[in-house]
Amino acid sequence: MDTILQDPKRGTYRFAASTFFFASGMVFASWASRIPDVKQAIGLDDAGLGTVLLGLPLGQVSAMALSGWLVAKFSSKIISHIASILYPGMLLAVPFASTGIELFLVLLLFGVFANLNNISINTQAVSVERFYQNTIMGTFHGVWSLAGFAGGGFAFFLAPHLTIMQHFLIINAYTLINLAIFGPRLCKTDLKPEADPADAGKKRGMFNPTPFIINLGIIAFGCMSCEGIMYNWSIIYYQSVIGAPENLMRLGYVCCMGAMASGRFLADFFAARFGVVNLLRASGLMMFIGLMITVLFPNIIISAIGFLGVGFGVSGVIPMCYSAAGHSRRMSPSIAIATVSTIGFMGFLMGPPLIGYVAYATSLRVSFTLIAMLGIMVFVLSKSLKSRVN
């Protein structure tokens, strides 16, 4: 193992994997930036768009088990090659959708290939981590977030001059070039920890995960619930609770997303300095404190500080959970990551609608208080990771 860990190509593996994270972020940002144009082209109203957009997360969730199995069987390198063609390739089907049903089906497949891409590149990242014997997953996810800003900037400046198809063709050309140059430079073999002798002969898969993996999944659930709320409700909170003017309605959202992106680049440093468990506990506290600041002090500036705290809080949780899952001694890295991702993604799906129901029955501030409690859950469950076997 020492010989492998000293492989002089580890820097090449790391850079190549980073380019795939960046390409993945560009693909998602390209789709997100064109949603208003697609909505107008098909003639959807707000309710219709909301229904259609469910296709993407449903596709992602439905493909979790399959993605984990495929990566475990064929390796993350092979599957990431395939996914880096199919994932952006589905963008090209979007302009051909002429009805809401057709777009829903396209997004369903888009979600399937997005998940295949997600599991394969995160499994690749775990293998690269083993060469460094240190946590570097936060940086990979930071690159993805950086690509989100780059993709949004590209759309902002050039989308008005490009049709949807032209835009997506450029993105596909970029991802194919990236695949041709850096695909061969990915780590060929998925490195796995030594099996746990105490669990010899027992198969551990997605439907019988270890307590350690379940615990990570619940922590991811708390984080992704909070993250989903930020994506879907932060602007509405500024509008309806704070009463911010139109030009400042997105301030909280921007603060949260900016903190999330920068926090991911810092997560590896803090994990190495203080330990993953302590980082996760601190993240849970920041999520709680940040949300409670927005609830107790619904002021434009003070709430922006609260949203910054939420962004920093959620930034490192998912990368650290994926990293820890990928180093499980009892489960294949891809299947462990897929399991944690599945449990976590349920929070991303369930959190935003639940907030709406609670807000309707009470108020949005009460809803945000309930979500803040998930930060406490992350804080408590993270401590128990020390006593779990993986």
N, C-alpha and C positions, 0 to 999 in steps of 0.2 A: 504493500500500500504506500510506503514511503516513496518508492520510485515513481509511482503514479502521481502522487501529490507534488512531486518536484518537476513534473512535465513542463518543459520550457514553452510549450504551446498554450499554456493556460491563459496567457494574456490574449492570444488570438481567439481562443474559445470565448472568452468573456466579451471581447469586442463584437464578435460575430453574433452572439446571443443578444447583445444590446441592440444591434441593428434590426433584429427580428421584433424585439419589443417596440422599437421606434416605428417600424412599419405597421405593426398591429395598431398602435395608437393613431397613426395617420389614417388608416382605413376607417376606424370608428369615428374619428373626428370629421372625416369627409362625409360620412353618412349623416351625422348629427347636424352638420352645418347646412345640409341641403333639405332637411325636413320641411321647412316652410315652403320651399319651392315645389317639393313633391306633393305636399298638401294642396297647394294651389292648382297644380297640374291635374290632379285627379278630382278636385272639387270636394274635398272632405270638410266637414265641419269639425269643431273641437271634439265633440263626443266621438265622432267617427274616427278621428285621428288617434284618440286615446285608446280605442279598441284595437285599431290596426297595430299600434306600437307595442301591444302586448305580445305580438308574434315573435319579436326578437328575444325577450327573456324566456318565453316559453320554449323556444328552440334551444336556448342555452341549457336550461334545466333538463330538458328531455334527452340531451346528448351527453350528460355527465358520465354515466356508467359506460357508455360506448367509447367515449374519448379515453377514459382511463384504461380500458381494456386494450384498445388499439395501440396506445403508446407503450403499454407494458409488453405487448406482443411484438411490435415492430420497431420500437425505439423512438425516442423523441425527435431525433434528427430526421428520420424518414417521414414521420407524421407531420412535423413542422414544415417540411418541404411541400407535402401535399396540401396542407392547410393554407400555406402562404400563396397558393394558387386559387384554391376554392373560396377562401374567405373574401379577398378583394374581388374575385370573379363574380360573386353574387351581386356586387354593386351594379354590374353591367345589366343585370336583369331588372333593376328598379325602374329605369325609364320606360320599360315595356309594359309595366303594370298600369292598366287603365281603369281598374276598379279597386275599391277597398279590399275586397276578398283576394284579388290577385296580389296586391301589395302585402297583405297579411301572410300569404303563403310564401312570398319571396323573403319576407323578414323572418319567417319561421326557419327556412333553410339557412338564411344569413346567420341566425342565432346558433344553429347546429355547427356550422363551420367556424363561427367565432369561438365556440367552446372547444372545438377540436384544436384550434390554434392556441387558445389560452392554456389548456392542459399540457400541450406539447412544449411550448416555450418555457413554461414554468418548471416543467420536469427537466428540461435542458439546463435551466438556471440552477437548479438544485445540484446537478452533476458538476457544473462549473464551480459552485460553492465548495464542493469537496476538495477541489484542487487547492483552494485557498485556506481551507480549514477555518473559515470565518464566515460570518453572515454578510452577504453582499446582495441579498434579494431586494432590499429597499432601493438600492441604486437602479436595478433593472426596472422596478415599478415606477421609479422617478423618471426614467427615460420614457416610459409609456405616457406618463402625464405630460412630459415636455412635448412629446409628439402631438398630444391633444391641443396644446397651445399653438404649435406650428401648423397643424392641420386647420385649426380655426383661423389663424392668420392668413394662410393661403387662400381659404375660401373668402375671407373678408375682402382681400385685395383683388382676387382674380375671378371669383365666381360670377360677379356681375357681367363679365365679359365672356363667360363660357357657358355652354349648355350643360345640363346635368350629365349627359353622356360624355361630353368632352372632358369634364372634370374627372369623372370616374375612370375614363380611359388613361388619363395622365397618372392617376394613382396606381392603376394596374401596371402601367409601364414601369413605374418606380419600384413596385414590389417585385416584379419579375427581374429587374436589374439587380435588386438587392439579393434575391434568391440566387441568381447566377454567380454573383461575386462572393457572397458570404455564406451561402448554403453549404458549400464543400468544407468550409472552415469551422463548422459547428463540431462539438464533441461527438464522436461517432458512437461511443458506448455510454449508456446511462449507468453511472456509478451508483452502487447500492451499498448501504451499510451492511455489516456482517449480521447474519440472522441471529435472533435471540435463541440460544439453546433451550431456554425454559419454555419456548413456544414451538419446539420442533414437532413437525407432523401436523400442526394445526394450520389450516388455510385461513388467512385473514383477508377478506375482500371488502367491497363496498357495502355489502349487506350484513357483514358481521365485523365491523371495525373495532379496534381496541378502545378502551375507555379514554386513552390519551387523545386519539383522533376525534372521538366524539366531543371531548372537552374543547379541543381546538375549534371544532365546527360550531359549537355554541358561542364561543368567543367571537368567531367570524360573523355569526348571526347577529350578535349585538352591534358589531361595528358596521356591517352592511345595512342594517336597519337604519342606523343613524345616517349613513352615507346616502341612502335612498331618500331620506327626509330632506337632506340638504339639496339634492338635485331637484326634488319636486315641490318643496314647500318653502324654501328659504325666501324666494322672491315674494311669494304670497304673504308670508309673515311680515315682511317689510312693508308690504302694501296695506294689509288689513289691520295688523296689530300696531305697528309703529306709525303707520300713516305717512310713510316717506313719499316725497314727490317723485314723479315719474323718472327723473334723471338719476335718482338715488335708490330706486327699488332693487337694483341688482348688486348693491354694495356688499351686502352680507354674503351673497353667493360668490362674488368675486374674491372676497377675503377668504372664504372657506376653501375654494378651489386653489387659490394661490398658496395658502398655507399647506394644503394637502400635497401639492406637487413638490414644494421645497422641503417639506417634512420627510418625504420619502428619501431624498438624497442625504438627509441627516440621520435617518433611522439606523443605518448600519454602524455608524460611529457610536451612537448611544447604546446599541445592542452589544457592541464589543466592549464598551467602557463600563456599562452597568449590568449587562446581562439581559437576555431576551425577556425573562419573566418580569424583571423590574421595569423594562420598557413597556411591556403590555399593561402592567398595573398603572404606570404613570399615564398611559394613553387613556385608559378607562376613566381616570380621575379628570383628565383634561376634557374629555367628552362631556362628563357630568357638569363640571364647573362652567364650561363654555355655554352649554345649553341653559343652565340655571341663570347665568348672567343675562342672557337674552330674555328669559322669562321674567326675572325680577326687575330688570332695568330696560324696558322697551324704548330705548333711545337710539337714534340713528348711529351715533358714534360708539356708544357703550356696547350696543348689540353687535356692531362690527367687530369689536374686540372679542366678544363672546364667540362669534363665528370663526374668528381666527383660531381661537382655542379648540373649537370643534375640529377644524381642518387639520391642525397639528395632531390632535388626538387620534383621529381615524387614519392618519397617513401611514403609520408604521404597522398597524395591526394585521392587515391582510398579508403583506409581504412576510412578516415574521411567522404568521400561522402557516403559510405555504412552505416556508423554509423548514419549520419544525416538522411539518407533516412529511415533507420529502425526505427527511432523515430518519423516518420510522424504521425500526429493525424488524417489524412484524408484517409490514405491508409494502407492496410495490410503491415506489415514489409517485407514479402517475395516478394510481388508484387512491392512495392516501390523499393526494392533493385534490383529486376529483371529489372525494367524500367530504372533505372540509369545505370545498367550494360549493357543493350542493347544499349542505346545511346552511352555510353562510348566505347563499343566494336567495334562500327562502325568505330571509329577513329583508333583502333588497326588494323582493316582490310584495311581501305582506305589509311592510312598514308603512309605505305611503298611503295605501287605501285605509289602513287602520287609523292613521292620523286623521284622515278625512271623516271617518265615522265618529271618532271621539270628539273631534272639533265641532261636528254638527250637533252632538248631544250636549257638549259643554262649551269649550272654547279652544282656540288654537294654542293658547298659553298652557292650558291643562294638558293638551296633547304633547307639547314639547317637554313638559315636566315628566310625563310618563316615559318618553324616549330618553330623557336624561338618566332615568333609573337603569337603563341598559348599560350606561357607563359604569355604574356601581357593580353591575353583574360582571362586566369584563374585569374590573378590578379584583373582585372576589375570586372568580374562577381562575384567573391567571396565576394566583398564588398556589393553587392546588396542582399546577403543572409540575411543580418541583417533586411532588410525591407520586406522580404517575409514571408508569412504564410505557414506552412508546412502541 
